[in-house]
Amino acid sequence: MTDENENNPNKNDKNSQILDSSEIKFDFDYIHDHWSQFSYSQRQTHFFNLSRTEAEELFLNLTAPDQYELIKEVSTLEKRSWIRLLAPDDVADLIQEADEDSKSEHTDELLSLLDPQTKREVSALLAYAEDAAGGIMSSRFLRLRPQMNVDEAISYIRIQAKTQVETIYYAYVLSPEQKILGVVSFRELFASAPQKKIEDIMHTDVTSVPDDLDQEQIGQIFSKLDFMAIPVVDKDQKMVGIVTFDDVAQVVQEEATEDIHKIGGVETLDAPYLQISFGEMLKKRAGWLMILFVGEMFTATALGYYEHQLERAIVLSLFLPLIISSGGNSGSQASTLMVRAMALGEVKLKDWWRVLVRELAAGFALGAILGVIGLARIYFWPWRETMYGEHYGYIALAVGCSVLGVVLWGSVAGSMLPFLLRRLKLDPAAASAPAVATIVDVTGVIIYFTVANLFLKGILL
């Protein structure tokens, strides 16, 4: 039987082409799914090998940094064709990304490529902070008047839909002064009688957000309310745009990524891990490591202070890593729980006292559990006298009580540090696990030798 490929040389050519490297012409789905893994040159090659329709679909689904990377070196005519595909809020994001590029011609060049109406809308959006409601909102939304009947409203929405409004799920009923009177869903419009007035079917209890509200807080509002979009109002209570769920979903992901990086003691990465240069990666990680290293030097200083105790009772050094790690682990747990609870809005600054009481109880209970385990490990070890000497019972008590104290202190310090940073108007995520562990390490040494001195004074010390 003749092989199908022998009679189809074009098919063999296509298969061999797919086995090549950056010259490969992958299909749309593969490029979309593996976009973050491609190098800059591969992205350029694969993107511009797509058909125009597929390239537009991919372009609209990319982030602003990736969009700007694709068009920053193309001709002005091509740049205009790509940038005019975007909604005003997406254009604003792209321009803000361009402003961060030192080689960019910045705002004026890109604004000049837009039509007059879009240019006005984008300029208005650029006046807001990038991480505020005004910076992520869309200024294109459905507007209705209260005196319209349902038939007129549907016809008017059909006209507005041609201007690429952000969403047609909701239409907002505005006064002549552009203040929100109510909101009506598309479903309610079609379910109502044609001659019924909009003011008779609209909902007047509208949830809105101020244009300067932080994007993280907006994410919290969306998580509590089952909305697809929320209107944004200025200081005069005039509606200026809407924030949609998909905008916030991206924001929530970015904020969560930023918090996770900070909790790990790393500066926020501006690109996917494999796209960050080696030098940039070192820069992002070295800063925190140097700060933590200097902090750990205080541990060595504390140990130097107790040098004589260590010389007289060298057995105490055996349990030093155990004591320090227990306190650091409990502190890291507490700080991580608090940072995440604050990010989700579950805990407010005013709740610090409740958290303190809770962590005192939790720290004591956890410390008692670990302390008993440590005490039992020493006291019931078969070779306890050989390893720890004849006073192993006192050493067991000293270690057990030290673990209790260090874990208790770690829980309190780890839970309170995020509150302190929030009170100082700083990001609570900066209370990273490594930072808390470093703080607890130093104090853990002091607690350990203080407790040891109480139990072993006159015996080993």
Secondary structure, DSSP 8 states (H G I E B T S, - for coil): ---GGGG-HHHHHHHHHHTSSTT----HHHHHHTGGGS-HHHHHHHHHHS-HHHHHHHHHHS-HHHHHHHHTTS-HHHHHHHHTTS-HHHHHHHHHHHHT-TT--HHHHHHTTS-HHHHHHHHHHHTS-TTBHHHH-BS--EEE-TT-BHHHHHHHHHHHHTT--S-SSEEEEE-TT-BEEEEEEHHHHHHS-TT-BHHHH-B-----EETT-BHHHHHHHHHHS--SEEEEE-TTSBEEEEEEHHHHHHHHHHHHHHHHHHHTT----SS-GGGS-HHHHHHHHHHHHHHHHHHHHHHHHHHHHTHHHHHH-GGGGGGHHHHHHHHHHHHHHHHHHHHHHHHTTSS-GGGHHHHHHHHHHHHHHHHHHHHHHHHHHHHT-TTHHHHH-TTHHHHHHHHHHHHHHHHHHHHHHHHHHHHHHHHTTS-GGGS-HHHHHHHHHHHHHHHHHHHHHHHHTTTT-
